[in-house]
Amino acid sequence: MASPALPDRSTWPTGLAVTLEPLVRRVLAPNASPYTYTGTQTYIVGQGRDVAVIDPGPDGTGVAGHADTRGDGHVSAIIEAVGSARISAIVCTHTHRDHSPASRPLAALTGAPIIGCAPLALEDDGPRADAAFDPDYRPDRVLADGETLEGEGWTLEAVATPGHTSNHLCLALRESGALFTGDHVMSWSTSVVSPPDGDMAAYMASLQKLYERAQDRVYYPAHGDPVENPHQFVRGMLGHRRQRERQIVRLLEDGARPVPAMVAQMYKGLNPALTGAAGRSVLAHLLDLERQGRVVRSGEQWMIHP
């Protein structure tokens, strides 16, 4: 997990529409944090009479009668960027609170349907991990893997990528070879995989799925810069995760350990604000190794399977 220094805040184009290519514009939300980097990036797809809005961001409109919560004015910025075009779809890659809550005020203001990932339903009986999820997300249509949305001059195809969350989708823009990767692949940091909903085996399978997609020219993540060399980048991510797994196994070969002790040895120099997230990803690796029969646990202690 990376903890890069934030770029100079004066260079952030918060609230401004930045054209990335003819069919894609980006609007940055004002919700920077150790988990969101400079903020959530909302993408507007299309340049004709209708457009799609991908990941509208945290709730906050800057419009009278609607609440502002950390995303102050972001919905207003989206509407300004769209201009006279009609929003034909509000698309959510997943339901973390920095991605989907603004779908509701944006839909209320424009009449656009909310389309994309499924609502998240956790069925475990253990400690909940959904504090960061949007419990009020109610899509008008859920996209299955391979389903498409079409507008004037653009086609978005859903690419199911569970792992970061069980309901995560990427969106492929067929006309240009761009892939909107949400939080599954980001240029500034590795993605947090937090059980019980986050699943490391599913995350690795989804990375492999993207690695095998030769048609993707560039990735547009929800946080951080575009990924211009996606095939090489994903190969590096797969290698990084496998290296983390080997690191965990080596530590446990030296003796049983709890997760916090492993995090302290594996993530030296990590921003303290990210320690909890690192622990969740280590736990996700351990649960995957446990399913493989390679490790076992006793209370808080993890050890190599005897």
C-alpha positions in Angstrom: 0.0 0.0 0.0 1.5 3.3 -1.1 1.4 6.5 0.9 2.6 9.1 -1.6 2.8 12.8 -0.8 0.0 14.7 -2.2 0.8 17.1 -5.1 0.6 20.8 -4.5 -3.0 21.6 -3.7 -2.9 24.7 -5.9 -2.6 22.4 -9.0 -5.7 20.4 -8.2 -8.5 21.1 -10.7 -11.2 20.6 -8.1 -14.7 21.3 -9.6 -13.4 21.9 -13.1 -14.1 19.9 -16.2 -10.8 18.6 -17.7 -11.0 17.0 -21.1 -8.9 13.8 -21.3 -9.9 12.7 -24.8 -12.8 13.7 -27.1 -15.4 11.5 -25.4 -14.1 11.8 -21.8 -14.1 14.7 -19.3 -13.1 14.5 -15.6 -14.4 16.5 -12.6 -12.5 16.2 -9.3 -14.6 16.2 -6.1 -13.4 18.2 -3.0 -12.9 15.1 -0.7 -9.2 14.6 -0.5 -8.0 12.2 2.2 -5.4 9.5 2.8 -7.8 7.0 1.2 -9.0 9.1 -1.7 -5.8 11.0 -2.7 -6.8 14.3 -4.2 -10.4 13.3 -4.3 -12.9 11.2 -6.2 -12.8 11.7 -10.0 -16.2 11.8 -11.7 -16.1 11.1 -15.4 -18.4 12.4 -18.0 -18.6 10.3 -21.2 -19.9 11.7 -24.5 -19.8 14.9 -26.4 -23.2 14.9 -28.1 -26.8 15.4 -26.9 -26.6 12.8 -24.1 -23.8 11.8 -21.7 -23.1 9.3 -19.0 -21.7 10.3 -15.6 -19.5 7.7 -13.9 -19.0 7.7 -10.1 -20.8 10.9 -9.2 -19.0 11.0 -5.8 -19.9 11.9 -2.3 -23.2 13.5 -1.4 -23.1 17.3 -1.9 -24.8 19.5 -4.4 -24.3 23.1 -3.6 -27.9 23.5 -4.6 -30.5 24.9 -2.2 -32.6 22.1 -0.6 -29.9 19.4 -0.8 -27.4 18.4 1.8 -23.7 19.1 1.4 -21.4 16.5 3.1 -17.7 16.6 2.1 -18.6 16.9 -1.5 -19.8 20.5 -1.3 -20.7 21.8 -4.7 -19.7 18.7 -6.6 -23.1 17.9 -8.1 -23.3 21.5 -9.2 -19.9 21.2 -10.8 -21.0 18.1 -12.7 -24.2 19.8 -14.0 -22.2 22.8 -15.1 -19.7 20.5 -16.9 -22.5 18.6 -18.7 -24.0 21.9 -19.9 -27.0 21.5 -22.3 -26.5 17.8 -22.8 -28.9 15.3 -21.2 -27.5 12.9 -18.6 -28.9 9.5 -19.8 -27.2 7.4 -17.1 -25.6 7.9 -13.7 -23.2 5.0 -13.4 -21.6 3.7 -10.2 -18.6 1.3 -10.1 -19.3 0.4 -6.5 -21.0 1.7 -3.4 -18.3 3.2 -1.2 -19.4 6.5 0.2 -17.0 8.5 -1.9 -18.5 7.1 -5.1 -22.2 6.6 -5.2 -24.1 8.9 -2.7 -24.2 11.9 -5.1 -26.2 9.7 -7.5 -29.4 10.5 -5.6 -29.2 14.3 -5.7 -28.0 14.2 -9.3 -30.9 12.0 -10.3 -33.3 14.2 -8.4 -32.1 17.3 -10.3 -31.9 15.7 -13.7 -34.3 12.8 -13.8 -31.4 10.5 -15.0 -31.6 6.8 -14.0 -29.0 5.3 -11.7 -27.3 2.3 -13.4 -24.4 0.1 -12.7 -23.3 -2.0 -9.8 -25.6 -4.0 -7.6 -26.6 -2.8 -4.1 -24.2 -4.3 -1.5 -25.7 -6.9 0.8 -23.3 -8.4 3.4 -24.5 -11.7 4.8 -21.8 -12.5 7.3 -22.6 -12.8 11.1 -19.2 -11.5 12.2 -17.9 -8.0 12.6 -19.3 -5.7 9.9 -17.0 -4.0 7.5 -19.6 -1.8 5.7 -19.1 1.5 7.6 -17.6 3.0 4.5 -20.5 1.7 2.3 -23.5 3.6 1.0 -26.5 1.8 2.5 -29.1 3.9 0.6 -27.9 3.1 -3.0 -30.9 1.9 -5.0 -30.1 1.5 -8.7 -32.8 1.6 -11.4 -30.8 -1.0 -13.4 -28.0 -3.3 -12.4 -25.4 -4.1 -15.1 -24.2 -7.7 -15.5 -20.8 -8.5 -16.8 -20.8 -7.7 -20.6 -24.0 -5.6 -20.6 -23.8 -2.3 -22.3 -25.1 1.3 -22.1 -25.3 3.3 -25.3 -25.6 7.0 -26.1 -24.8 9.3 -29.0 -21.4 8.2 -30.2 -20.5 6.2 -27.1 -20.9 2.6 -25.7 -20.0 1.6 -22.2 -19.6 -2.1 -21.4 -19.7 -3.5 -17.9 -16.7 -5.5 -16.8 -17.3 -7.3 -13.5 -14.3 -7.0 -11.2 -15.2 -8.2 -7.7 -12.5 -8.1 -5.0 -12.1 -4.6 -3.7 -15.9 -4.9 -3.1 -18.1 -7.8 -4.2 -20.2 -5.5 -6.4 -17.3 -3.7 -8.2 -17.6 -2.9 -11.9 -15.2 -1.4 -14.4 -16.7 0.3 -17.5 -15.1 -0.1 -20.9 -15.6 2.7 -23.5 -15.6 0.7 -26.7 -15.1 3.6 -29.1 -11.7 4.6 -27.6 -10.3 1.7 -25.6 -10.6 3.5 -22.3 -11.4 1.5 -19.2 -12.9 3.3 -16.1 -11.4 1.2 -13.3 -13.0 2.8 -10.1 -11.0 1.6 -7.2 -10.0 -1.7 -8.7 -6.8 -0.3 -10.3 -5.4 3.1 -9.3 -2.2 4.7 -10.3 -1.4 6.3 -6.9 -1.9 3.3 -4.5 -2.9 -0.3 -4.3 -6.5 -1.0 -3.7 -7.7 -1.9 -0.1 -9.2 -5.4 0.1 -11.2 -5.5 3.3 -13.0 -8.7 4.5 -15.7 -9.8 4.8 -16.9 -8.2 1.6 -13.5 -7.7 0.1 -12.0 -10.9 -1.1 -8.4 -11.4 -2.1 -8.9 -14.5 -4.4 -11.7 -12.6 -6.2 -9.5 -9.5 -6.5 -6.6 -11.5 -8.0 -8.9 -13.2 -10.4 -10.3 -9.8 -11.5 -6.8 -8.4 -12.0 -6.0 -11.5 -14.2 -9.2 -10.8 -16.1 -8.0 -7.2 -16.9 -4.5 -8.5 -17.7 -6.0 -10.7 -20.4 -8.0 -7.8 -22.0 -5.8 -6.7 -24.9 -8.3 -4.0 -26.1 -7.8 -1.6 -23.2 -5.6 1.4 -24.2 -5.7 3.5 -21.0 -7.2 3.2 -17.5 -9.1 6.1 -15.9 -9.2 5.4 -12.1 -11.4 7.1 -9.6 -8.3 8.4 -7.8 -5.0 9.4 -9.3 -3.6 9.9 -12.8 -4.6 7.8 -15.8 -2.7 4.6 -16.3 -1.1 4.8 -19.8 0.5 1.3 -19.9 -2.3 -0.8 -18.4 -1.1 -4.2 -19.4 2.3 -3.7 -17.8 0.8 -2.0 -14.8 -1.6 -4.8 -14.0 1.2 -7.4 -14.4 3.1 -5.4 -11.8 0.1 -5.4 -9.5 -0.3 -9.1 -9.8 3.4 -9.5 -8.9 3.1 -7.2 -6.0 0.2 -9.1 -4.5 2.0 -12.4 -4.9 5.1 -10.9 -3.2 2.9 -9.8 -0.3 1.6 -13.3 0.0 5.1 -14.8 0.0 6.1 -12.2 2.6 3.3 -13.3 4.9 4.2 -16.9 4.6 7.9 -16.2 5.4 6.9 -14.3 8.5 4.7 -17.1 9.7 7.4 -19.7 9.0 9.4 -17.9 11.7 6.5 -18.2 14.2 2.9 -17.4 14.9 1.9 -13.7 14.7 -1.2 -11.5 14.9 -2.1 -9.2 12.0 -0.8 -6.0 13.6 2.6 -7.5 14.1 2.7 -8.5 10.5 1.7 -5.0 9.3 4.4 -3.5 11.4 7.0 -5.6 9.7 5.6 -5.5 6.2 4.7 -1.8 5.9 7.6 0.1 7.4 7.2 3.9 7.1 3.5 3.6 6.3 1.4 6.7 7.0 -0.2 5.8 10.4 -3.6 6.8 9.0 -3.4 3.8 6.6 -2.3 1.2 9.1 -5.9 -0.1 9.6 -6.4 -0.4 5.8 -3.1 -2.3 5.5 -4.3 -4.7 8.2 -7.5 -5.4 6.3 -5.5 -6.3 3.2 -3.2 -8.6 5.2 -6.2 -10.3 6.7 -7.7 -10.8 3.2 -4.4 -12.5 2.2 -4.6 -14.7 5.3 -8.2 -15.7 4.7 -7.2 -16.7 1.2 -4.3 -18.7 2.5 -6.6 -20.3 5.1 -9.0 -21.4 2.3 -6.0 -22.9 0.5 -5.1 -24.9 3.7 -1.7 -23.2 4.0 -2.3 -21.3 7.3 -4.5 -21.7 10.4 -5.4 -19.4 13.2 -5.9 -19.6 17.0 -7.6 -16.6 18.4 -5.7 -13.6 17.0 -2.6 -15.6 16.2 -1.9 -16.9 12.6 0.5 -19.7 11.9 1.6 -22.1 9.1 -0.7 -25.1 8.8 1.1 -28.0 10.6 
